[in-house]
Every structure is written in C-alpha cells, then in structure tokens.
Amino acid sequence: MDGDYIFTAFTKFDDDNRAYLYMNDYVNFLLSFWNEIDIIYSGRSVVIPLFGSGITRFKEYDTITEQELLELLIWSFKISKIKFKYPSKATIVMHKNLFDKINFTKLKEWE
C-alpha cells in the first residue's frame, strides 16, 4: 500500500518470462483481494479496474470475455461479504472501448 493506493499482482511467469494465469488462480485472487480490501479500506470507497481485461493470458481458458470477467468480479464481491456503508462504494473502471462488449442490462440481474 502506498498512501491511497494498493498494488496487487495475480500472474505467474513461464520459462520465457511471459505472464499467465489459470482461471482458478484468478478466482482465488479475487476472493483474497476483497478480503484484503475489507481489512485495509474498512468500508471506505474503492476504485478498481476490470482485472484481467488487458493482456492477461489465461491458461487452458482461451475465450473469456470482458462480460464474464465483470460477472466474476461482481460475483466474487457478492460472496466476499464486504459491506460498504453509504456513501462508500466500490467502483469498477473500464475503458470506453469495452462498453460495447458489456451487456449492462444482463448485469441488472445481479441486483
């Protein structure tokens, strides 16, 4: 942690020094991440990226979509039991180029 920032990493490296990640490692990362956020931020607002939507190489899982990544992120948050008290919140930041790849109507089902 550095002031108002927390740094995290979730990949492993192969023999050619290329980062990769297995899907179960990604899910475990998310669950651990929310636990650490709960400890460090104690209910204060947080802003995070859509983890894995960049150059992440998922081993044995070639076709993960940004929609699935977002749904996994939301699911992991929901089962983490973290509660943000109003007006605190968790905000997920995505590049506007990803908006066409996300079905925001489908996300309403998560409420």
C-alpha positions in Angstrom: 0.0 0.0 0.0 1.2 3.5 -0.9 -0.9 6.2 0.6 -4.3 6.0 -1.1 -3.1 3.2 -3.5 -2.9 -0.5 -3.1 -0.8 -2.5 -5.6 -1.6 -6.1 -6.5 -0.5 -8.8 -8.9 -2.0 -12.0 -9.9 0.1 -13.7 -12.6 2.8 -16.3 -12.8 5.6 -16.4 -15.3 6.6 -19.2 -17.7 10.2 -20.1 -18.8 10.1 -17.4 -21.5 9.1 -14.8 -18.8 5.6 -14.4 -20.2 2.9 -13.8 -17.6 0.0 -16.2 -17.4 -2.8 -17.2 -15.1 -5.1 -20.2 -14.6 -8.8 -19.4 -14.1 -8.9 -20.9 -10.6 -5.9 -18.7 -9.6 -7.9 -15.7 -10.9 -10.9 -16.5 -8.8 -8.8 -17.1 -5.8 -7.1 -13.8 -6.4 -10.4 -12.0 -6.5 -11.6 -13.6 -3.2 -8.3 -12.7 -1.5 -8.4 -9.2 -3.0 -11.8 -8.5 -1.5 -10.6 -9.8 1.9 -7.6 -7.5 1.8 -9.7 -4.5 0.7 -12.0 -5.2 3.6 -9.0 -5.2 6.0 -7.2 -2.2 4.5 -10.0 0.1 3.5 -12.5 -0.7 6.3 -15.6 0.2 4.3 -14.2 3.3 2.5 -14.9 3.7 -1.2 -12.6 1.9 -3.6 -12.0 2.2 -7.4 -10.6 -0.8 -9.2 -10.0 -1.8 -12.9 -11.7 -4.7 -14.6 -8.9 -7.1 -13.6 -7.8 -9.4 -16.5 -9.2 -7.4 -19.3 -5.8 -6.3 -20.6 -3.0 -8.6 -21.7 -3.7 -11.3 -19.2 -3.0 -14.8 -20.6 -5.4 -17.3 -19.2 -4.0 -20.8 -19.5 -6.5 -23.5 -20.6 -9.2 -20.9 -21.0 -8.9 -19.1 -24.3 -12.2 -17.4 -24.7 -13.0 -15.4 -21.6 -14.9 -12.3 -22.4 -15.0 -9.0 -20.7 -18.6 -9.7 -19.7 -17.5 -12.9 -18.0 -14.6 -11.1 -16.2 -17.0 -8.5 -15.0 -19.5 -11.1 -13.8 -16.8 -12.9 -12.0 -15.6 -9.7 -10.3 -19.2 -8.9 -9.2 -19.8 -12.5 -8.1 -16.6 -12.5 -6.0 -17.6 -9.2 -4.4 -21.0 -10.5 -3.5 -19.8 -13.7 -1.9 -17.0 -11.8 0.0 -19.5 -10.4 2.5 -17.9 -7.0 2.3 -20.4 -4.3 3.1 -19.9 -0.7 2.1 -21.9 1.8 4.1 -23.4 4.7 2.3 -22.0 6.8 0.8 -18.9 4.5 0.4 -18.9 2.2 -2.7 -16.9 0.0 -5.0 -16.4 1.4 -8.5 -15.1 -0.6 -11.4 -13.3 1.4 -14.1 -13.3 0.3 -17.7 -12.1 1.8 -20.9 -14.9 3.1 -23.0 -13.9 0.7 -25.8 -15.1 -2.2 -23.6 -18.6 -0.7 -23.2 -19.8 -2.4 -26.5 -18.6 -5.8 -25.1 -20.6 -5.5 -21.9 -24.4 -6.3 -21.6 -25.3 -3.8 -18.9 -28.9 -5.0 -19.0 -27.8 -8.5 -18.1 -25.9 -7.1 -15.1 -29.1 -5.8 -13.7 -30.0 -9.5 -13.0 -27.2 -9.4 -10.4 -29.1 -7.0 -8.2 
